[in-house]
């Protein structure tokens, strides 16, 4: 009987020990969950407060002449940005930058264009398609005379050719400073039999006039306009168009400013967004 009582006591003690252990684990779990929930709640509260603070801040505007537009929350100083500006004094960084989203242009190209030269960035291809649809309705037949060119290809053209077409003066950009390398620039020509078969391409006056009047509606700017040579560094090129998106293209068209003239204002807006922690 004494042995049985002793075993019963041991069994009861063991059960109490198990219960105490389970209760302890349960209490520890609740404590850990409480700490986690507190940290999560604090983090989410801080996020909401930060978001509310940002929402209560006045928007950052870009002012171009009499036009004012909201500054988008992206870095215009990144080569992948459609607002990126390059010229002879502002080369592309990195110099061998290659767009990751090149696709074939949705228009016929002159026969000498092959491989990479028949490509542009995807966003540009979509805009070209919309522009060409409108151009056809206006009886403006277009063909692509030049599209993407890599750093090495631009360098090769300048090195191998003695023609002024590829000099580094006022007609063609040096390697590492060409908008064609960004995948955002195209040279348009009128779609003629001579251009399709022999690369004897030119942009007819009527077609150039239509482009100059309507290209901004599809996100393109005439990059090197007449009477702006001292600002852009290049001669007037009625065929060279650059994609920047509809909002900026329309603002530049309305204000009469070039991308070079707008660049300080774009940088100012980017710096302000960075100071506010929105980039």
Secondary structure, DSSP 8 states (H G I E B T S, - for coil): -HHHHHHHHHHHHHHHHHHHHHHHHHHHHHHHHHHHHHHHHHHHHHHHHHHHHHHHS---EEEETTEEEE--SS-TTSTTSTT---BTTB--SSTT---S-EEE-SS-B-TT--GGGGEEEHHHHHHHHHHHHHHHHTT--EEEEE----HHHHHHHHHH--SGGG-SSSSS--TTS-GGGGT-EEEEEE--HHHHHH------HHHHHHHHHHGGGGTEEESS-TT-HHHHSS---TTEEEE--HHHHHHHHHHT--HHHHHHHHHHHHHHHHHTT--
